[in-house]
Amino acid sequence: MLIGIRGHDMERVPVEQLVQNIAAKGFKCTQLALSKAIYEVSTDTAAMTPGFALYLKRLFAKNDVDVAVLGCYLNLADPDKEQLKKTKDIYKAHIRFAALLGCGMVGTETGAVNSQYRYEPANKSEEALQIFIENLRDIVDYAEKMGVIIGIEPVSTHIVYDAKRARKVLDAIDSPNLQIIFDPVNVINKDNYMEQGNIINEAFELLREEIACIHAKDFILDADGNVKSVISGEGILDYDLLMSHIRKCKPYIHVLLEETNPDNVLFARDFVQDKYDEIRRL
């Protein structure tokens, strides 16, 4: 597997130094959210020119770092039609940029049925799912034209909240350009955390062909019994099970650490690598 880090979880430095730092810490890939990771120049849609994309492509290649995911985590189920159009235009700009940057995919979560992008029970309705599918279909069609993969990330509070729901989206859109970013912690909550083994197994059973990237973090329970995300190695996620699936069917997959900062990222990196190596020796 190829372990990476989100660019905005690194030291806040100009992009050339940022990419050098990612490589110096032993990472082979990154998730790049342009507006979060790059601050010294504009990253709005007007700035997303072929020249900028090709400059970044050379910079990452020089440092032997893949851009695994170009992040575009905006709400594709926004009921505000004007805002939804703007959101779709931003997605399309990211898709064009990704085509020239040569990154693994444009990544996104799966939205909510309100403009605040917050949880409400209606997110779990069939109507919400159909809204998301229809809006995502337009984005995937555009990605097909540009030869880019779209990766959707199920989250327990969003419209696509588990593997079964993700399978419905994949089957409805039926495109090889639609894949899955799997983060087991994002689909674990206070009601199902005791079933985490079943959740991980089900994801690899239902989404085995489409899982194209892994987000790696861990979780604990807070004082109220709610799931709280923490860095890999400081929680109770079944990493042995997760790594066994990765070892079995996902060679060289991008595995991106989350919930890290510059002070603890090496601990998280070594924990994930050690867990993988332990499975490999079995």
C-alpha positions in Angstrom: 0.0 0.0 0.0 1.0 3.6 -0.5 0.6 5.7 2.6 -0.2 9.4 2.3 -1.3 12.5 4.1 -3.7 15.3 3.5 -1.8 18.4 2.4 -3.6 20.7 4.9 -2.6 18.5 7.8 1.1 19.3 7.2 3.1 22.4 8.2 1.6 25.5 6.6 4.3 26.5 4.1 4.3 27.5 0.4 3.4 24.7 -1.9 6.9 23.8 -3.1 8.1 23.3 0.5 4.8 21.5 1.3 5.4 18.9 -1.3 9.1 18.5 -0.3 7.9 18.0 3.3 5.4 15.4 2.3 8.2 13.4 0.6 10.7 14.0 3.4 8.3 12.4 5.9 8.2 9.2 3.8 4.7 9.7 2.2 4.1 8.5 -1.3 0.8 10.3 -1.9 -1.4 13.1 -0.7 -5.0 14.3 -0.7 -4.9 17.9 -2.1 -7.7 20.3 -1.2 -6.4 23.3 -3.1 -8.0 26.1 -1.0 -6.8 24.4 2.3 -3.3 23.4 1.3 -2.2 26.3 -0.9 -2.4 29.8 0.5 0.2 31.9 -1.3 -1.7 32.1 -4.6 -5.4 32.0 -5.6 -7.0 28.6 -5.9 -10.5 29.7 -7.1 -11.9 28.3 -10.3 -10.5 31.2 -12.3 -7.1 30.2 -11.1 -7.4 26.6 -12.1 -5.7 26.9 -15.5 -3.8 24.3 -17.4 -0.6 26.1 -16.5 -1.3 25.8 -12.8 -2.2 22.1 -13.1 0.8 21.2 -15.1 3.1 23.2 -12.7 1.7 21.1 -9.8 2.1 17.9 -11.8 5.8 18.6 -12.4 6.2 19.6 -8.7 4.7 16.4 -7.4 6.4 14.2 -9.9 9.8 15.7 -9.0 9.2 14.7 -5.4 7.8 11.3 -6.2 4.5 12.0 -4.6 1.1 11.0 -6.1 -1.9 13.3 -5.9 -4.2 10.5 -4.8 -7.3 12.7 -4.3 -8.2 16.2 -5.4 -10.7 17.2 -2.8 -14.0 18.9 -3.7 -16.2 18.2 -0.7 -19.3 20.3 -1.6 -23.0 19.5 -1.2 -24.5 17.9 -4.3 -27.9 17.8 -2.7 -28.2 21.5 -1.9 -31.9 22.6 -2.3 -30.7 26.1 -3.3 -30.7 25.8 -7.1 -28.5 28.8 -7.7 -25.9 27.5 -5.2 -26.2 24.0 -6.6 -25.3 25.3 -10.1 -22.3 27.1 -8.6 -21.3 23.9 -6.8 -21.5 21.8 -10.0 -19.4 24.4 -11.8 -16.7 24.0 -9.1 -16.8 20.3 -9.5 -16.4 20.5 -13.2 -13.4 22.9 -12.8 -11.8 20.3 -10.4 -12.4 17.6 -13.0 -10.7 19.5 -15.7 -7.9 20.4 -13.4 -7.5 16.7 -12.3 -7.3 15.6 -15.9 -4.2 17.7 -16.4 -2.8 17.1 -12.9 -2.9 13.4 -13.4 -4.4 12.7 -10.0 -6.1 9.5 -8.9 -9.6 11.0 -8.5 -11.7 13.9 -7.5 -13.1 13.0 -4.1 -16.3 14.1 -2.4 -18.7 13.1 0.4 -22.4 12.7 -0.3 -24.2 15.7 1.0 -27.3 16.7 2.9 -30.7 17.9 1.9 -30.1 21.4 3.3 -27.8 24.3 2.5 -26.0 24.1 5.8 -24.6 20.6 5.0 -25.8 19.2 8.4 -27.4 16.0 9.5 -31.2 15.7 9.5 -33.3 12.6 9.4 -34.4 13.4 5.8 -30.9 12.6 4.7 -31.7 8.9 5.1 -34.8 9.1 2.9 -35.2 7.5 -0.5 -36.0 11.0 -1.9 -32.7 12.3 -0.7 -30.9 9.4 -2.3 -32.5 10.1 -5.7 -31.7 13.8 -5.5 -28.1 12.9 -4.9 -27.9 10.3 -7.6 -29.4 12.7 -10.2 -27.0 15.5 -9.3 -24.0 13.2 -9.1 -24.9 11.7 -12.5 -24.3 15.0 -14.2 -20.8 15.2 -12.5 -19.9 11.7 -13.4 -21.0 12.3 -17.1 -18.6 15.2 -17.2 -15.8 13.1 -15.6 -16.3 10.5 -18.2 -15.7 13.0 -20.9 -12.5 14.2 -19.2 -11.2 10.7 -18.3 -11.4 11.4 -14.6 -12.6 9.2 -11.7 -15.0 10.5 -9.1 -14.7 9.0 -5.7 -17.6 9.2 -3.2 -17.1 8.7 0.5 -19.9 7.3 2.6 -20.5 9.0 5.9 -23.0 7.9 8.5 -24.7 11.4 8.8 -24.8 12.0 5.0 -27.1 10.8 2.3 -24.9 7.8 1.5 -24.4 6.5 5.0 -23.4 2.8 4.5 -22.1 0.3 2.0 -25.6 -0.8 0.9 -26.6 2.8 0.1 -23.3 3.2 -1.8 -24.0 0.1 -3.8 -27.3 1.6 -4.9 -25.6 4.7 -6.1 -23.0 2.7 -8.0 -25.6 0.6 -9.7 -27.9 3.5 -10.5 -25.2 5.5 -12.3 -23.3 2.4 -13.6 -20.1 4.1 -14.7 -16.5 2.9 -14.4 -15.6 6.5 -13.6 -17.5 6.3 -10.3 -15.5 4.7 -7.4 -15.4 4.6 -3.6 -13.2 6.2 -1.0 -13.7 4.0 2.0 -13.2 5.4 5.5 -14.5 2.8 8.0 -14.7 5.3 10.9 -17.0 7.6 8.9 -19.7 4.9 8.7 -19.3 3.9 12.4 -21.4 5.6 15.0 -22.6 5.1 18.6 -25.3 2.7 17.5 -23.2 0.4 15.4 -19.6 0.5 16.7 -19.9 -2.9 18.3 -20.6 -4.2 14.7 -17.5 -2.7 13.2 -16.2 -6.0 11.9 -19.4 -6.6 10.0 -19.3 -3.1 8.7 -15.8 -3.5 7.3 -16.5 -6.9 5.9 -19.8 -5.7 4.3 -18.0 -2.8 2.6 -15.4 -5.1 1.0 -18.1 -7.6 0.0 -20.4 -5.1 -1.6 -17.9 -2.5 -2.9 -14.8 -4.7 -3.5 -14.5 -3.8 -7.1 -15.0 0.0 -6.6 -13.0 0.7 -3.4 -10.2 2.8 -4.9 -8.8 4.7 -1.9 -8.8 4.3 1.9 -9.0 7.0 4.5 -7.2 5.9 7.7 -8.0 7.2 11.1 -9.2 5.7 14.4 -12.0 6.2 16.9 -12.8 6.3 20.6 -16.0 6.8 22.5 -16.4 10.2 24.3 -18.0 10.7 27.7 -21.5 10.6 26.1 -20.8 7.4 24.2 -20.5 9.1 20.8 -17.8 8.2 18.3 -14.9 10.6 18.2 -12.3 10.4 15.5 -8.6 10.2 16.5 -5.4 9.4 14.8 -4.6 5.8 13.7 -3.3 3.8 16.7 -5.0 5.7 19.4 -8.4 4.1 19.2 -10.3 0.8 18.9 -10.7 0.4 15.1 -10.0 -3.2 14.0 -6.9 -2.4 11.9 -6.0 -6.1 11.7 -9.3 -6.8 9.8 -9.0 -3.6 7.6 -5.4 -4.4 6.7 -6.2 -8.1 5.9 -8.7 -6.9 3.3 -6.3 -4.4 1.8 -3.5 -7.0 1.7 -5.9 -9.5 0.0 -7.3 -7.5 -2.8 -6.0 -3.9 -3.0 -2.2 -3.9 -3.8 -0.6 -0.4 -3.9 -3.9 1.3 -3.0 -3.6 4.9 -1.7 -4.1 5.0 2.1 -4.5 8.5 3.3 -4.1 9.4 7.0 -6.6 11.7 8.7 -6.9 13.5 12.0 -3.2 14.1 12.1 -1.0 17.1 12.7 2.7 17.7 12.1 3.6 16.5 15.6 1.8 13.1 15.4 1.8 12.1 11.8 4.9 9.9 11.9 3.3 7.9 14.8 0.2 7.4 12.7 2.2 6.5 9.6 4.3 3.9 11.5 1.3 2.4 13.2 -0.6 1.8 9.9 2.6 0.5 8.1 3.3 -1.9 11.0 -0.2 -3.2 11.0 0.1 -3.9 7.3 3.4 -5.6 7.7 2.1 -7.8 10.5 -0.7 -9.0 8.2 1.8 -9.6 5.4 3.9 -11.9 7.6 0.9 -14.1 8.5 
